[in-house]
Structures are given as structure tokens and as C-alpha cells.
Amino acid sequence: MTDEGIVTLYWQRKEQAIRETEQKYGGQLLRLSENILFDRREAEECVSDTYLAAWNTIPPKSPVDYFFAYLARITRNGALDRWRKAKSQKRDGLLVELSQELEQCLPSPDDVPCRVEAGELMEILNSFFRSLEQRECDVFLGRYWFCTPVAELARRQGMTQSGIKSMLLRTRQKLRQYLEKEGYHL
């Protein structure tokens, strides 16, 4: 079923909308949640919460053109909230590692000259992502948005783990240069 058809079911308040959402995107949402939580049961509950949130927000929202992104944002935010509540040493280490990698290229929120409206920064980031080759963009977003392990990215892309790590390093460097060119300095 198309995203438009699924969103229409939500608007019609038909429970089939949840079944169709689960069938089309359930696996991807579960992987996203598991990459953050490292716990299958917690991840499944998080995805169930995503379906409930979609049910409660559609209508009035109508995310037809970006339905998966809409669901992924809900899932990711829910998983991060759960992670914060249950911080285990293993999970804490991964997210700290990812945050430290990105700190090298993103401006500090406490650096007043670097602060701008969130919408403006989002446009700059979107422009940066559009400038990347598809593979590079997929790897970067896979790692830093979906928290996909390097080994999994390497398998999906047919690359070595060191190749993925090198690509991520180069992309972070490009992002830093791009942001500096746009007036953001660390």
C-alpha cells in the first residue's frame, strides 16, 4: 500500500492503518529502535508507541510526502527518551561516542555567535546532505541518525569497516568545512 493510502486510513480512523504501517515500515522502525536501545522488548514497545503516536497525530497532520521520516522521528525520539531513563553503561558508551564524533563538526549550542534559528540550520544541513553522493549520505545518516553499527553499514554497502570509518571521517570533515563556509565556527 502507498504512503498516501496509509495516511488516508489514519484520516478515516481505520485500525487497518496501523496494520499497514507495521507491515510496510515495522522492520525498519524496529531496527532503528534496537540500534539505540539494544533491547528487543524495549524496542518493540517503542515501535508500538510510534503507532499510537501516529494514530493520535494523524489527523490533523498529513505526512504523506515524508511518512517514513515522520515515523522514524517519532521512533528515534521515543527510543532516546527510553534510553535516557534506563542508561546502561553499554548504551551510554555508544551514544557518547557518536556525540563526540559529531561535536568535531557541529557548532556548540553555547557558542552565542554560532547560534541561529533551528530552521536556518536545518536548511543548511539539508543542503549539505543534497551535495553528498547518495552512498556517502546513506552511510552518514545511517550512522548518526539511525545509530546503525559500523559493521552493519559495511555489510549493507559492501565495504570494509575501516572503509566506512574513513568515509564517516571524511564526511564529518566536509560537514565542518561546509558549516564554516556558511558562517558557523567551532
Salt bridges, closest charged atoms under 4 A:
ASP3 OD1 - LYS24 NZ 2.90
GLU34 OE2 - ARG40 NH1 3.44
GLU42 OE1 - ARG82 NH1 2.91
GLU44 OE2 - ARG40 NE 3.08
GLU45 OE1 - ARG82 NH1 3.57
ASP49 OD2 - ARG82 NH2 2.63
ASP81 OD1 - ARG84 NH1 3.01
GLU97 OE2 - ARG143 NH2 3.55
GLU101 OE1 - ARG172 NH1 3.50
GLU136 OE2 - LYS174 NZ 2.89
GLU152 OE2 - ARG155 NH2 2.55
GLU152 OE2 - ARG156 NE 2.99
GLU180 OE2 - ARG176 NE 3.24
